[in-house]
Amino acid sequence: MRGADLIAQKLHQAGSRYAFGIPGGEVLALMDALNLAGLNFTLVKHENAGGFMAEGAWHGLARQGTDAPVVLLATLGPGVTNAVNVIANAFQDRVPLIFMTGCVDGAEAETYTHQVMDHQQLLRPIVKASFKAAPGALNAMMDKAISIAMSGQPGPVHIDVPISVAESECTETQKVPNYGIRADQVPSGEVLEQARALLGSAQRPIAIAGVDAVNANAGREVEDFCEAYQIPLITSYKGKGLISEWHRLSLGGAGLSPKADQSLMPLLADADLIVLIGYDPIEMRVNWRNPWSIKTSVIELTPVLRSHGMHHVSHTLEGDIKPTLLSLMPEEEAGIVSDESEWLRDRITPARDSLMADFAAEESGWGPATVFRTLRDVLPDATVATADSGAHRILVSQIWECVSPRTMLQSSALCTMACALPLGIGHKMAKPEDPVVVFVGDAGLEMGLGDLAVLRDMQVPFIVCVLVDESLALIELKQRANQNPNLGVDFSATNFPALADAYGGHGVWVDDAASLEREAAAALERDTFTILACRIDRRAYDGKL
């Protein structure tokens, strides 16, 4: 058995089933070992896309009850540097990504410099840990790497594997992980009792839930908690679907839209109790700093102690989200809180109505909001949506209602472009029965065109909805707001239907809602991808965000 085989077997033992990357001579043994161990290796066109495909697969597996790390493989030098963006994204977006890189042996690196750099020094600021594989310590290293990647807030872990370690005979045999079975961590004592008392007496409560509640698979517990105390729920974009966004207590996702904030911020300012459920404000923009008074009672449920300083908290319950929620549920004899409160009737319901009106389809009958509402109406409830960064993402994140968690995927903390298509591809690999729609701007799709080749080879129905406005619309909006000249944001149109045909898919121009509805339905029946190229005006987002 080679060292690479033991590394791969430890990943399979931890539940890993998907690996993505581009091979180089330094990682051939690792790639072979991953395949032999039972991990499905996918050749990608760029390491950045491979990392997002891995994240999409992780979400797809998690929705089926498998909580395990995913793998990105890169060769030394440019393979590593190409992946820096997606590794930083995994760190900020809390994704358990094992990033394995090949490297030359230490003695060789002293005199051989071609493509040689210190991978660990480059990556340490954006990973939870970085290891260099050494003979005789592979079991211990892999146990550490997997445990760190999955614990607390998940995140990327880097493993640099010298060629000799990967290819040479290994003296170790695979062992059971030495970290044992972890018990739930549940807060107790006076702070817990104070939190229960606050919940029982609050007249104007509101909750915010985020990525840590999603990663804890706590959707059912969040819904039960909100219903028991009749607490309306705002989520971050990552938290969309923790309760169905058709639920009367749901106020949808938030964090990027000033228009949505006009309805939500007054509620936070007027609440007498705020409950933060796995809420990591790394997703939120600057106006979400200190959105409530330091006099407001704030209960935070968190798996890790927060040190961001974004807002005031009065009671911290550090522990696992699901059992902590259960420990806060009202006693059986206390019954369920009435759903006829003035807070819900006079403030929450009008806020929901206002949000619906603010993000309604265009009265003209065509525009980005009409695109998103039409597709939400025509596509099945189980459809998984992904969104690239840009103006369209802000709008679709407010419009697209999710009925369960992990059904709208995006780069929410790093907000990087060219993520939506590979996220959707990875999810489709791991959970092929679910329809997938990708929302992307024309510039974002052009940035990651190579991913269409991976999608072509899958031969599955898949919808890519590209908003064609020939502009970096969000940046152009900011230019105008700052009275800056139009510079570096506009470009000529690409013939996306012709591009789809060149890549082995199907493409069509769409200019009205009826055509969009018809073409979306047809796309679900094809054994290939469909690009719906929706032409909109360059200033179609004005006043909508």
ZAZA-672257 format. One record per residue (C-alpha): residue in three letters; x, y negated, z. Coordinates in steps of 0.2 Angstrom, whole numbers, padded with zeros to 4 digits, always signed. Layout:
# ZAZA-672257
alaXYZ
...
This chain:
# ZAZA-672257
met+0000+0000+0000
arg+0006-0017-0005
gly+0005-0033+0007
ala-0007-0040-0006
asp-0018-0024-0003
leu-0019-0027+0016
ile-0023-0045+0014
ala-0037-0041+0002
gln-0044-0027+0013
lys-0045-0038+0028
leu-0055-0050+0017
his-0067-0037+0012
gln-0068-0031+0030
ala-0074-0048+0035
gly-0088-0047+0022
ser-0080-0057+0007
arg-0086-0052-0010
tyr-0082-0066-0022
ala-0065-0073-0027
phe-0062-0087-0040
gly-0046-0094-0048
ile-0034-0094-0062
pro-0020-0081-0062
gly-0001-0085-0063
gly+0013-0073-0062
glu+0015-0077-0043
val-0003-0071-0039
leu-0005-0056-0051
ala-0003-0043-0036
leu-0015-0053-0026
met-0028-0054-0040
asp-0026-0035-0043
ala-0028-0031-0024
leu-0044-0042-0023
asn-0052-0032-0037
leu-0046-0015-0029
ala-0053-0020-0012
gly-0071-0024-0020
leu-0070-0042-0022
asn-0078-0049-0038
phe-0064-0060-0046
thr-0070-0073-0059
leu-0058-0082-0070
val-0062-0101-0071
lys-0056-0115-0082
his-0050-0126-0067
glu-0046-0122-0049
asn-0057-0137-0044
ala-0072-0128-0052
gly-0067-0112-0044
gly-0068-0119-0027
phe-0086-0125-0030
met-0091-0109-0037
ala-0085-0100-0022
glu-0095-0112-0011
gly-0111-0109-0022
ala-0108-0090-0019
trp-0106-0093-0001
his-0123-0102+0000
gly-0131-0088-0010
leu-0124-0074+0001
ala-0129-0084+0017
arg-0147-0085+0011
gln-0147-0066+0011
gly-0140-0064+0028
thr-0121-0062+0024
asp-0110-0074+0033
ala-0092-0072+0026
pro-0078-0082+0019
val-0076-0084+0000
val-0059-0085-0009
leu-0050-0097-0021
leu-0034-0090-0028
ala-0021-0102-0036
thr-0004-0100-0042
leu+0010-0111-0036
gly+0013-0129-0042
pro-0001-0136-0053
gly-0013-0122-0048
val-0011-0128-0030
thr-0012-0147-0034
asn-0027-0144-0046
ala-0037-0138-0031
val-0033-0152-0018
asn-0050-0160-0022
val-0061-0145-0019
ile-0051-0140-0003
ala-0054-0158+0004
asn-0072-0155+0000
ala-0073-0139+0009
phe-0065-0147+0024
gln-0077-0162+0024
asp-0093-0151+0019
arg-0089-0137+0031
val-0086-0122+0019
pro-0077-0107+0025
leu-0065-0106+0010
ile-0049-0095+0011
phe-0037-0103-0001
met-0023-0091-0006
thr-0008-0097-0016
gly+0007-0089-0023
cys+0024-0095-0019
val+0042-0090-0022
asp+0052-0082-0008
gly+0061-0094+0004
ala+0078-0089-0001
glu+0074-0092-0019
ala+0066-0109-0015
glu+0083-0115-0009
thr+0091-0115-0026
tyr+0076-0113-0038
thr+0065-0129-0040
his+0054-0127-0055
gln+0036-0129-0049
val+0042-0127-0031
met+0034-0138-0018
asp+0029-0137+0000
his+0011-0131-0001
gln+0008-0131+0017
gln+0014-0149+0019
leu+0003-0154+0005
leu-0013-0145+0012
arg-0012-0147+0031
pro-0021-0163+0032
ile-0036-0155+0023
val-0037-0138+0030
lys-0041-0131+0047
ala-0025-0121+0047
ser-0011-0115+0035
phe-0002-0099+0036
lys+0013-0091+0027
ala+0012-0073+0025
ala+0026-0063+0033
pro+0030-0044+0033
gly+0024-0035+0049
ala+0011-0049+0054
leu-0002-0048+0040
asn-0016-0041+0051
ala-0013-0054+0064
met-0012-0068+0051
met-0028-0063+0042
asp-0038-0061+0059
lys-0033-0079+0063
ala-0036-0086+0046
ile-0054-0078+0045
ser-0058-0082+0063
ile-0053-0101+0061
ala-0062-0102+0044
met-0078-0096+0052
ser-0078-0103+0069
gly-0085-0119+0076
gln-0088-0130+0060
pro-0083-0119+0046
gly-0069-0125+0035
pro-0055-0120+0023
val-0039-0111+0028
his-0024-0109+0017
ile-0013-0094+0015
asp+0003-0095+0006
val+0009-0078+0000
pro+0027-0076-0006
ile+0029-0064-0021
ser+0039-0051-0011
val+0026-0050+0003
ala+0012-0048-0010
glu+0021-0035-0021
ser+0032-0025-0008
glu+0027-0009+0001
cys+0018-0014+0017
thr+0022-0005+0034
glu+0006-0010+0042
thr-0011-0002+0041
gln-0028-0011+0042
lys-0034-0013+0059
val-0050-0019+0067
pro-0050-0037+0070
asn-0043-0042+0087
tyr-0055-0056+0091
gly-0069-0045+0096
ile-0088-0049+0096
arg-0092-0067+0101
ala-0106-0070+0113
asp-0117-0085+0110
gln-0112-0101+0119
val-0127-0109+0128
pro-0127-0125+0138
ser-0133-0124+0156
gly-0135-0134+0171
glu-0140-0152+0175
val-0138-0159+0158
leu-0149-0146+0150
glu-0163-0149+0163
gln-0162-0168+0160
ala-0164-0164+0141
arg-0179-0154+0145
ala-0187-0167+0155
leu-0184-0180+0142
leu-0192-0169+0129
gly-0207-0167+0140
ser-0210-0185+0143
ala-0205-0193+0127
gln-0219-0203+0118
arg-0210-0208+0102
pro-0197-0194+0098
ile-0188-0191+0082
ala-0175-0178+0077
ile-0161-0178+0064
ala-0154-0161+0058
gly-0139-0158+0047
val-0126-0146+0041
asp-0122-0137+0057
ala-0140-0132+0059
val-0139-0125+0041
asn-0123-0116+0044
ala-0131-0108+0060
asn-0145-0102+0050
ala-0157-0111+0062
gly-0171-0116+0050
arg-0184-0106+0059
glu-0179-0112+0076
val-0179-0130+0070
glu-0196-0128+0064
asp-0203-0120+0080
phe-0194-0133+0090
cys-0202-0148+0080
glu-0219-0140+0080
ala-0218-0137+0099
tyr-0214-0155+0103
gln-0222-0162+0088
ile-0206-0171+0083
pro-0204-0178+0066
leu-0188-0172+0057
ile-0176-0182+0046
thr-0162-0172+0039
ser-0145-0176+0030
tyr-0145-0171+0012
lys-0136-0155+0017
gly-0150-0151+0029
lys-0164-0152+0017
gly-0176-0138+0019
leu-0172-0134+0037
ile-0191-0136+0038
ser-0201-0136+0022
glu-0202-0154+0015
trp-0220-0151+0012
his-0222-0150+0031
arg-0231-0165+0039
leu-0217-0167+0052
ser-0204-0168+0038
leu-0197-0185+0033
gly-0185-0178+0020
gly-0167-0180+0018
ala-0158-0197+0021
gly-0141-0205+0021
leu-0138-0213+0004
ser-0153-0222-0001
pro-0156-0240+0005
lys-0174-0239-0001
ala-0177-0224+0010
asp-0168-0232+0025
gln-0181-0246+0024
ser-0194-0233+0030
leu-0183-0223+0041
met-0172-0235+0051
pro-0187-0244+0060
leu-0192-0227+0066
leu-0175-0224+0074
ala-0175-0241+0081
asp-0192-0239+0090
ala-0190-0221+0095
asp-0189-0218+0114
leu-0180-0201+0111
ile-0168-0195+0097
val-0163-0177+0096
leu-0148-0173+0085
ile-0148-0155+0079
gly-0132-0150+0071
tyr-0131-0167+0064
asp-0114-0172+0057
pro-0114-0190+0051
ile-0099-0187+0039
glu-0113-0187+0026
met-0120-0204+0030
arg-0116-0221+0024
val-0110-0236+0034
asn-0127-0242+0038
trp-0130-0226+0048
arg-0117-0232+0061
asn-0127-0236+0077
pro-0144-0236+0070
trp-0152-0235+0088
ser-0149-0244+0104
ile-0136-0238+0117
lys-0152-0239+0129
thr-0160-0225+0119
ser-0160-0207+0126
val-0151-0196+0113
ile-0149-0177+0115
glu-0136-0170+0104
leu-0135-0151+0100
thr-0118-0147+0093
pro-0106-0133+0091
val-0091-0144+0093
leu-0088-0160+0103
arg-0090-0175+0092
ser-0077-0189+0092
his-0083-0199+0077
gly-0090-0214+0086
met-0104-0217+0074
his-0117-0219+0086
his-0122-0218+0105
val-0127-0201+0113
ser-0133-0199+0131
his-0134-0180+0133
thr-0122-0168+0124
leu-0127-0150+0123
glu-0112-0141+0116
gly-0115-0124+0111
asp-0123-0113+0097
ile-0138-0122+0089
lys-0150-0107+0089
pro-0150-0102+0107
thr-0149-0120+0113
leu-0165-0124+0103
leu-0173-0109+0111
ser-0167-0115+0129
leu-0176-0131+0126
met-0193-0124+0121
pro-0207-0128+0133
glu-0212-0116+0146
glu-0227-0105+0140
glu-0238-0112+0153
ala-0234-0130+0148
gly-0242-0127+0131
ile-0240-0135+0114
val-0238-0154+0113
ser-0254-0162+0106
asp-0252-0166+0087
glu-0264-0182+0089
ser-0251-0194+0096
glu-0251-0212+0091
trp-0233-0210+0086
leu-0237-0198+0072
arg-0253-0206+0067
asp-0248-0224+0066
arg-0229-0223+0062
ile-0224-0206+0055
thr-0238-0203+0043
pro-0237-0220+0035
ala-0218-0218+0034
arg-0221-0202+0024
asp-0233-0210+0013
ser-0222-0225+0010
leu-0207-0213+0005
met-0218-0204-0007
ala-0224-0221-0015
asp-0206-0228-0016
phe-0200-0213-0025
ala-0215-0210-0037
ala-0213-0206-0055
glu-0212-0221-0066
glu-0228-0229-0071
ser-0221-0231-0089
gly-0222-0212-0090
trp-0203-0209-0092
gly-0187-0211-0082
pro-0177-0202-0070
ala-0190-0201-0057
thr-0202-0193-0069
val-0189-0181-0075
phe-0186-0175-0057
arg-0204-0174-0052
thr-0209-0165-0068
leu-0196-0152-0065
arg-0201-0150-0047
asp-0219-0147-0052
val-0215-0135-0066
leu-0201-0124-0059
pro-0204-0111-0046
asp-0204-0115-0027
ala-0189-0104-0025
thr-0178-0114-0038
val-0161-0119-0031
ala-0156-0136-0037
thr-0139-0144-0037
ala-0134-0162-0039
asp-0118-0170-0045
ser-0113-0187-0038
gly-0120-0203-0045
ala-0136-0213-0045
his-0146-0198-0051
arg-0141-0188-0035
ile-0148-0202-0023
leu-0164-0202-0032
val-0166-0183-0035
ser-0161-0180-0016
gln-0176-0190-0011
ile-0188-0183-0024
trp-0184-0164-0024
glu-0193-0156-0010
cys-0185-0140-0003
val-0195-0127+0006
ser-0180-0118+0014
pro-0162-0122+0018
arg-0147-0121+0005
thr-0159-0124-0009
met-0152-0140-0014
leu-0133-0140-0015
gln-0121-0155-0017
ser-0105-0163-0012
ser-0112-0173+0003
ala-0097-0178+0013
leu-0084-0180+0000
cys-0097-0185-0014
thr-0086-0179-0028
met-0091-0178-0046
ala-0091-0162-0057
cys-0097-0151-0042
ala-0115-0147-0047
leu-0113-0136-0062
pro-0100-0124-0053
leu-0110-0124-0037
gly-0125-0118-0047
ile-0115-0105-0056
gly-0108-0098-0040
his-0125-0097-0032
lys-0132-0088-0048
met-0119-0075-0046
ala-0123-0071-0028
lys-0142-0072-0029
pro-0146-0070-0048
glu-0165-0068-0045
asp-0167-0086-0040
pro-0169-0099-0054
val-0156-0113-0054
val-0157-0131-0061
val-0142-0142-0061
phe-0144-0161-0061
val-0129-0170-0068
gly-0125-0187-0076
asp-0118-0187-0093
ala-0100-0192-0087
gly-0101-0178-0073
leu-0105-0165-0086
glu-0091-0171-0098
met-0079-0170-0083
gly-0082-0151-0081
leu-0087-0145-0098
gly-0076-0129-0096
asp-0088-0122-0084
leu-0100-0120-0098
ala-0089-0106-0104
val-0090-0097-0088
leu-0109-0099-0088
arg-0110-0093-0106
asp-0102-0076-0101
met-0114-0073-0088
gln-0129-0072-0100
val-0142-0078-0088
pro-0156-0091-0088
phe-0150-0107-0081
ile-0155-0125-0083
val-0143-0140-0084
cys-0153-0156-0084
val-0141-0170-0089
leu-0147-0188-0087
val-0140-0197-0103
asp-0138-0216-0100
glu-0121-0218-0107
ser-0115-0226-0091
leu-0108-0223-0073
ala-0125-0230-0067
leu-0121-0231-0049
ile-0105-0240-0051
glu-0112-0252-0064
leu-0126-0256-0051
lys-0113-0261-0038
gln-0103-0271-0051
arg-0119-0282-0054
ala-0123-0283-0036
asn-0105-0290-0033
gln-0106-0301-0048
asn-0091-0292-0056
pro-0090-0290-0075
asn-0095-0274-0083
leu-0079-0265-0085
gly-0075-0246-0086
val-0092-0240-0083
asp-0101-0238-0101
phe-0097-0226-0114
ser-0104-0219-0130
ala-0116-0204-0131
thr-0111-0186-0133
asn-0122-0174-0143
phe-0126-0162-0129
pro-0137-0151-0138
ala-0123-0148-0151
leu-0111-0145-0137
ala-0123-0132-0129
asp-0123-0123-0146
ala-0104-0124-0147
tyr-0103-0115-0130
gly-0116-0102-0134
gly-0131-0109-0125
his-0146-0119-0131
gly-0148-0138-0130
val-0162-0150-0134
trp-0165-0169-0133
val-0179-0173-0121
asp-0188-0190-0121
asp-0205-0187-0113
ala-0213-0178-0099
ala-0223-0166-0109
ser-0208-0160-0119
leu-0198-0158-0103
glu-0211-0147-0095
arg-0212-0136-0111
glu-0193-0134-0113
ala-0190-0130-0095
ala-0203-0116-0095
ala-0194-0109-0111
ala-0177-0111-0103
leu-0182-0098-0089
glu-0185-0085-0102
arg-0168-0086-0111
asp-0153-0075-0108
thr-0142-0090-0109
phe-0140-0108-0102
thr-0151-0122-0108
ile-0145-0140-0108
leu-0160-0152-0106
ala-0152-0169-0112
cys-0164-0182-0105
arg-0162-0199-0113
ile-0165-0213-0101
asp-0161-0232-0101
arg-0144-0238-0095
arg-0153-0248-0081
ala-0166-0235-0077
tyr-0161-0234-0059
asp-0163-0252-0056
gly-0174-0254-0040
lys-0176-0236-0037
leu-0162-0232-0025
